[in-house]
Each structure stands twice: as C-alpha cells, then as structure tokens.
Amino acid sequence: MSGKTVRLTCKVEDSDPFTQWEYTWKKLSETEETELSSYTGEGFSNYTLSHVTESDSAQYWCAAKDENREIISSPHTLTVTSPPPAVLTLNPTWTKFYPTEKVTLKCEIHNRQTEWSYLWIRDGAPINSSLSRGNEYTIPALDQSHSGRYSCRGEILGIYDYTEMSKDVTLTVDALPPVVLTLQAGWTNIVNRERAALHCDIQDRSPVWMHKWYRDGQELPVGTAEDTYEILSAVQSDSGTYTCQGQHKERVLYTGSSNTVALKVYARPQAVLTLETAWTEIFRSDSLTLRCQVEGSSVEWNYTWYRDGRHLPLDPSGDRLILSAGNDSYSSEYKCRGNRTGQPSYTEISEGFRANNIVENLARIAVGAAILLFLSVIVNEGFWRRARKMRRCCI
C-alpha cells in the first residue's frame, strides 16, 4: 500500500559468511530495466524503498558476484496500490443542527476488500468510539459541545494499514433561538370590545420557524405563519396567560416557550341615568335635572349626553343635564356615557330616559287626587247634614 516502507534483502544461501560479494539491485518496470544500486561486502545486502507509490510497482531482483561466479535471484514482484479513500457523510445532511437532535456520521471506504475498524476525529483529536457501530457514529442527542470538524479513516487491525483520512465535515450545533412575547397593542387589563395584539418574536434570522400560540397551556387555533395574535373585540373568555413558541417548518423540532403575558378582560363599566329633580318639585319647576353616574367607580369621569340617539355638544361635559320645558325637550329620549383618558376609556351607554312619561304620570296622579278630594268634600258635607237632621228629630 502506498506510503509504506519496503525493504528487500539479497543473500547467497549456504555461502561462506566471509566471502566478499558484489551485490547489484535491478528493477524491471514494464520493458525498462534499471540498475538501482550496488554493494560489496560480506553477508547480505538490503535495498529500502521509503514511502512507496504506485510508480514503484515493478519486478525487483539482485545479482551477487564474486571472483569465480555470478548468482542472479529470482524476481520479486512488488505491487503498490493507493489506499482506498474514506468518505465521511452526515445523516441528515443539514448544515445546521439544534440541541436534542440526532445525527449519524458514516465513514465509507470504497472498493474495500477487507474488514476495517474506524478512527473518528474531531478538531484533529480522536474521540470516544463508544457511540460507533461499524462504520457509523451516532450522536443521539446533540448539544453545542458536539460542534466541530469531523473526519475518519479506516484501519486494518494487526498490520497497521490505514486509509487516507477523509475530508473534514463541519457539524454546527446552534442554540435554539429565544422567543420573546410582547403586548404590541392595548393593555394587559382591558374591557369588553377593546383590541389587543400580542407579538411573538423568534429571534432567528433564518425563516425556518412557524409560530404556535397558547392560552393557559392550551393551543390556540391560529395560523402558524402568523407572528401576531390579534384580538379585535375582546370578551371575557379571552382572559388568560398567553405564551408562544417556534416550530421548525421541516423537522420535528420546537423552541422553548416564550415568557408569559397575562391578559385580563373586564366587563365595561355601566353608566346610570337618574332624575335628580324631586317628585314634589316637578310641578313648581319649569325644568328637570338628569344626572349620569358610573356604577361602582371611584375615578373621575367626563360624560357624553345623547338626545334621541344624537350627541349633545355640551361644554363642559358634566354629570348633570338640565331639561327646560318646551322645544319637545320632555318628549325626547336621553342617554349618557362616561368617558376618560385612562382605561377603560368609556362606559356602556345608560338606559334611556323620557321626561314626558314622568310629567304625564304625575299629571294623572294630580287629577286623580283632586277628584278624590272633591268627592271626599261632598261625602263629608252630606254626612254632617244628615247628622244635624237626626239631632233635631230627637229633641
């Protein structure tokens, strides 16, 4: 095999050990004969070929000559072959791997005619062969320490014949990208019908990741291509703890889970419209006062008033509205809503209030009371008249 050292020995058998022999070495390559070297001395002659190559393949013989005779050896055929190449491959054939993935390195020796053992090299140093089986070296769960330049070669045990070292194969194990979840729009505490948007940032420039969304640990039915989860009109069932993670488009591989974002959806505050003018003052007053309040709220609100569904441009937008008689103001329906700069920014609209109903009802009550009073006077007068007659009759 090429690269080896070959030593040829020429010796005349059964000769006097003290005889001086002239040794000549010759080489016959195809049809060309070449004299290589000569030596004169006792005993034997060695001819050494170092780092043989295929060009050293030929027939070699020697001649031994003394004063009386010349002896020629039988030819020795030397065949020098190049070692079979070793080829290292990765399976799968990806250029980049991630932790927990499995990879198999395979060292193939072409045109081999014998059984080989294998030497595995990483970054120029032999590595533990306990993971190898035959010509395969399998790493069942990669981590970043497995990154490096790998090579291999075959060895015939016992005779120290080696193949050439394979070409390097680079194995790159990258950390899984971190995933960051942020609230892109809205607040973590929102009320019904408000908008919120969550953004899932998989911090890897390569476009190989899809997005998976979770609320309280349950996967949400959202398109995996979307890096934003948008809630256009929140309801209370949208409350929960949100996370996301990346899923590789081509492999069974997931990133770690993102940080959590807690979203709480509250019922919108309710505006309540009341009549502030006392019942006893309604007939003596030419106006009514309506008041708008937000139930259970301790914060300061501004108010928007509506008449028959249309916004009343009041300035300032206080919590009271005075209705004057005339201009059909009593026959109109009034509603109100609270507004502020913080969250929630507005309340539910109040129930409607129509002043005419109150006035008409009170008018009916007043007429009925007058009739009752009139009848009471008549009845009382007849009662006293009969009483006086009865008294005169008895005297």
C-alpha positions in Angstrom: 0.0 0.0 0.0 1.4 3.4 -0.9 3.1 5.4 1.8 4.7 2.3 3.4 8.4 1.4 3.6 9.5 -1.7 1.8 12.9 -3.5 2.4 14.3 -6.1 0.0 17.1 -8.4 1.2 19.6 -10.3 -1.1 21.6 -13.1 0.4 23.5 -16.1 -1.1 22.4 -19.2 0.7 25.0 -21.7 2.1 27.9 -19.4 1.2 31.0 -18.8 3.3 30.0 -15.9 5.6 33.3 -14.3 5.0 33.1 -14.3 1.2 33.2 -10.8 -0.4 30.2 -10.5 -2.7 29.4 -7.7 -5.1 25.6 -7.1 -4.9 23.7 -5.3 -7.7 20.0 -4.4 -7.5 17.9 -4.1 -10.6 14.3 -3.1 -11.4 12.2 -4.1 -14.4 9.3 -1.8 -15.0 7.2 -3.0 -18.0 10.0 -3.2 -20.6 12.6 -0.9 -19.0 15.4 -2.3 -16.8 17.1 -0.1 -14.4 20.1 -0.7 -12.2 19.3 0.7 -8.8 22.4 0.3 -6.6 25.4 -1.9 -5.9 27.2 -3.1 -2.7 30.3 -5.1 -1.9 30.6 -6.8 1.4 30.1 -9.9 3.4 26.8 -11.5 4.3 23.8 -9.8 2.6 22.5 -6.6 1.0 19.3 -4.7 1.8 17.5 -2.3 -0.6 15.0 0.0 1.0 12.1 1.9 -0.7 10.6 4.6 1.5 7.1 6.0 1.1 6.3 3.8 -1.9 3.9 5.0 -4.5 2.2 3.2 -7.4 5.2 4.1 -9.6 7.4 1.8 -7.5 5.3 -1.2 -8.7 7.8 -3.4 -10.7 9.8 -6.6 -10.6 12.9 -6.5 -8.4 15.9 -8.8 -8.3 19.5 -8.9 -7.3 22.8 -10.3 -8.5 25.7 -11.5 -6.3 29.1 -11.8 -7.9 32.5 -13.0 -6.5 35.8 -13.8 -8.1 34.5 -17.1 -9.6 30.8 -16.8 -10.3 27.7 -14.6 -10.5 24.3 -15.7 -9.0 21.1 -14.0 -10.0 18.0 -14.2 -7.8 14.5 -14.9 -9.0 12.4 -11.8 -9.5 10.2 -10.4 -6.8 7.1 -8.6 -7.9 6.1 -5.5 -5.9 2.6 -4.1 -6.4 1.9 -0.8 -4.8 -1.8 0.3 -4.5 -3.2 3.6 -3.2 -5.2 3.2 0.0 -9.0 3.3 -0.7 -10.4 6.7 0.1 -12.5 7.3 3.2 -15.6 9.4 2.6 -17.5 10.9 5.6 -21.1 11.9 5.3 -23.8 13.3 7.7 -27.3 11.9 8.0 -29.4 14.0 7.9 -27.5 16.2 5.5 -28.3 19.5 7.2 -25.7 22.3 7.5 -27.0 23.3 11.0 -28.4 21.3 13.8 -30.0 22.2 17.2 -29.8 20.7 20.6 -31.6 17.3 21.2 -31.5 16.4 17.5 -29.9 13.1 16.4 -27.1 12.8 13.8 -25.2 9.9 12.3 -21.8 10.2 10.7 -20.9 7.5 8.2 -17.4 6.6 7.1 -17.5 4.8 3.8 -14.4 3.1 2.2 -15.0 2.4 -1.5 -13.7 -0.8 -3.2 -12.8 -2.3 0.1 -11.7 -5.9 0.1 -11.3 -6.4 3.8 -12.9 -5.5 7.1 -11.9 -2.2 8.6 -12.0 -0.7 12.0 -12.6 3.1 12.1 -10.9 6.0 13.7 -13.1 9.1 14.4 -11.5 12.5 14.7 -13.0 15.8 15.9 -10.9 19.0 15.5 -7.8 16.9 15.0 -8.1 14.7 18.1 -9.6 11.2 18.4 -13.0 11.0 20.0 -14.8 8.4 22.1 -15.7 5.5 19.9 -18.3 4.1 22.2 -21.0 5.7 20.1 -19.8 4.0 16.9 -21.3 0.8 15.4 -19.3 -0.4 12.4 -18.7 2.5 10.0 -21.4 4.7 11.7 -21.0 7.1 14.6 -24.3 8.2 16.1 -24.9 11.1 18.5 -28.5 10.6 19.8 -29.0 14.0 21.4 -26.8 16.8 20.2 -25.6 19.7 22.3 -23.3 22.6 21.4 -20.2 20.8 22.6 -20.6 18.4 19.6 -19.9 21.2 17.1 -16.6 20.8 15.2 -14.7 19.5 12.2 -15.1 15.7 11.9 -13.1 13.2 9.8 -12.5 9.5 9.8 -10.2 6.8 8.4 -10.2 3.0 8.2 -7.6 0.7 9.7 -6.8 -3.0 9.2 -6.1 -4.2 12.7 -2.8 -6.0 13.2 -1.0 -4.9 10.1 -1.3 -1.2 10.7 -2.7 -0.4 7.2 -4.7 2.8 7.1 -6.8 4.5 4.5 -6.3 8.1 3.8 -8.1 10.5 6.2 -11.4 11.6 4.9 -12.1 15.2 4.1 -13.4 17.3 7.0 -17.2 17.6 7.5 -18.3 20.5 9.7 -21.0 19.9 12.2 -22.6 23.0 13.6 -24.9 22.8 16.6 -26.6 26.2 17.3 -28.6 27.0 20.4 -32.3 27.1 19.9 -33.4 30.7 19.4 -35.0 32.5 22.3 -38.7 33.5 21.9 -40.0 36.8 23.3 -43.7 37.6 23.7 -44.7 41.2 23.9 -48.0 43.1 24.1 -48.0 45.0 20.8 -51.3 46.9 21.3 -53.6 47.5 24.1 -53.1 46.9 27.8 -52.9 43.8 30.0 -56.1 44.9 31.6 -58.8 45.7 29.1 -62.6 45.8 28.9 -65.1 44.1 26.6 -64.8 45.0 22.9 -61.4 46.6 23.2 -58.5 45.5 21.0 -55.3 43.7 22.0 -52.4 42.3 19.9 -49.6 40.0 21.0 -46.3 39.7 19.1 -44.2 36.5 19.1 -40.6 37.2 18.2 -38.5 34.1 17.4 -35.0 35.6 17.5 -33.5 33.8 14.5 -32.8 35.4 11.1 -33.4 32.2 9.2 -37.1 31.9 8.0 -37.5 28.3 9.2 -39.8 28.8 12.1 -43.6 28.7 12.4 -45.5 30.1 15.4 -47.6 28.2 17.9 -49.9 30.1 20.3 -51.2 29.0 23.8 -53.6 30.4 26.4 -53.5 28.8 29.8 -51.4 26.0 28.3 -54.0 25.1 25.6 -53.0 25.6 21.9 -55.0 28.3 20.1 -56.3 27.6 16.6 -54.2 30.3 14.9 -52.4 30.2 11.6 -48.8 29.1 12.3 -47.4 31.6 9.9 -48.7 34.5 12.0 -46.3 36.1 14.4 -49.1 38.3 15.8 -52.2 37.2 17.7 -54.8 39.9 17.4 -58.0 40.2 19.5 -60.2 42.7 17.6 -63.1 42.8 20.1 -62.2 41.3 23.4 -64.6 39.2 25.5 -64.1 37.9 29.0 -63.2 34.4 27.7 -60.1 36.0 26.1 -58.6 36.4 29.7 -55.7 34.2 30.4 -51.9 33.6 30.4 -50.5 33.7 26.9 -47.3 32.1 25.6 -45.9 31.2 22.2 -43.1 29.0 20.8 -41.5 28.2 17.4 -41.9 25.0 15.4 -39.4 24.2 12.7 -41.0 24.0 9.2 -39.1 20.9 8.2 -38.2 19.0 11.3 -39.9 17.7 14.5 -38.3 20.5 16.5 -39.6 23.1 18.9 -38.0 26.1 20.6 -38.5 26.7 24.3 -41.6 28.5 25.4 -41.7 32.3 25.5 -42.2 34.5 28.5 -45.8 34.8 29.7 -48.2 37.7 29.2 -51.3 37.8 31.4 -54.4 39.4 29.8 -57.4 40.2 31.9 -60.7 41.3 30.2 -63.2 43.1 32.4 -66.8 43.9 31.9 -67.2 47.5 30.8 -68.5 49.9 33.5 -72.2 50.8 33.2 -73.4 54.4 33.1 -76.7 55.0 35.1 -79.0 57.9 34.3 -81.3 59.2 37.1 -83.8 62.0 37.6 -82.3 64.3 40.2 -85.3 66.8 40.5 -87.5 65.8 43.5 -91.0 64.5 42.7 -92.6 67.3 44.8 -90.7 69.9 42.8 -91.8 68.9 39.4 -95.0 71.0 39.1 -93.4 74.0 40.7 -90.3 73.8 38.3 -90.1 74.7 34.7 -87.0 72.4 34.3 -85.8 68.9 35.2 -82.2 67.8 36.1 -80.8 64.5 34.9 -77.7 63.0 36.5 -75.2 60.5 34.9 -73.1 58.3 37.2 -70.8 55.3 36.7 -71.7 52.4 39.0 -69.0 51.3 41.5 -66.4 53.7 40.1 -64.2 55.9 42.3 -62.3 57.6 39.4 -63.3 60.9 37.7 -65.3 60.7 34.6 -66.4 63.1 31.9 -69.8 62.5 30.3 -71.3 62.5 26.8 -75.1 63.1 26.5 -77.4 61.9 23.8 -80.8 63.1 22.7 -82.8 60.7 20.5 -79.5 59.0 19.6 -77.6 62.2 18.7 -74.7 63.6 20.6 -75.4 66.7 22.6 -72.3 69.1 22.3 -72.2 70.2 25.9 -69.3 72.1 27.4 -68.2 71.3 29.9 -69.3 67.6 29.7 -70.5 67.4 33.2 -72.5 64.7 35.0 -75.8 66.8 35.0 -78.2 67.8 32.2 -81.0 70.3 32.7 -84.1 69.9 30.6 -86.2 73.0 30.1 -89.9 72.8 29.2 -90.7 73.4 25.5 -89.0 72.6 22.3 -90.1 69.0 22.7 -87.4 68.5 25.3 -89.7 66.5 27.5 -90.8 64.2 24.7 -87.2 63.3 23.7 -85.3 60.2 24.9 -82.0 60.9 26.8 -79.0 58.7 27.4 -75.4 59.2 28.7 -72.0 57.6 28.7 -68.9 58.1 30.8 -65.5 59.0 29.1 -62.0 59.5 30.4 -58.4 59.4 29.2 -57.4 56.3 31.1 -58.5 52.7 30.8 -61.3 51.9 30.3 -61.8 55.0 28.1 -65.6 54.8 28.1 -68.5 53.1 29.7 -71.6 51.3 28.4 -74.4 53.7 27.4 -77.1 54.2 30.0 -80.7 53.2 29.7 -82.9 55.8 28.1 -84.9 58.4 30.0 -88.0 60.2 28.6 -89.2 63.1 30.8 -92.7 63.3 29.2 -93.6 59.9 30.8 -92.8 61.3 34.3 -94.8 64.5 33.8 -97.8 62.8 32.3 -97.9 60.2 35.1 -97.6 62.9 37.7 -100.4 64.9 36.0 -102.7 61.8 36.1 -101.8 61.4 39.8 -102.6 65.0 40.5 -106.0 64.9 38.7 -106.9 61.7 40.5 -106.0 63.2 43.8 -108.2 66.3 43.1 -111.2 64.1 42.2 -110.7 62.1 45.3 -110.5 65.3 47.4 -113.7 66.7 45.7 -115.6 63.5 46.4 -114.4 63.5 49.9 -115.7 67.0 50.5 -119.2 66.1 49.0 -119.4 63.0 51.1 -118.4 64.7 54.2 -120.9 67.6 53.7 -123.8 65.1 53.2 -122.8 63.2 56.3 -122.9 66.3 58.5 -126.2 67.4 57.0 -127.9 64.1 58.0 -126.4 64.2 61.4 -127.9 67.6 62.1 -131.4 66.5 61.0 -131.2 63.4 63.2 -130.3 65.6 66.2 -133.4 68.0 65.7 -135.7 65.0 65.4 -134.6 63.6 68.7 -135.1 66.8 70.7 
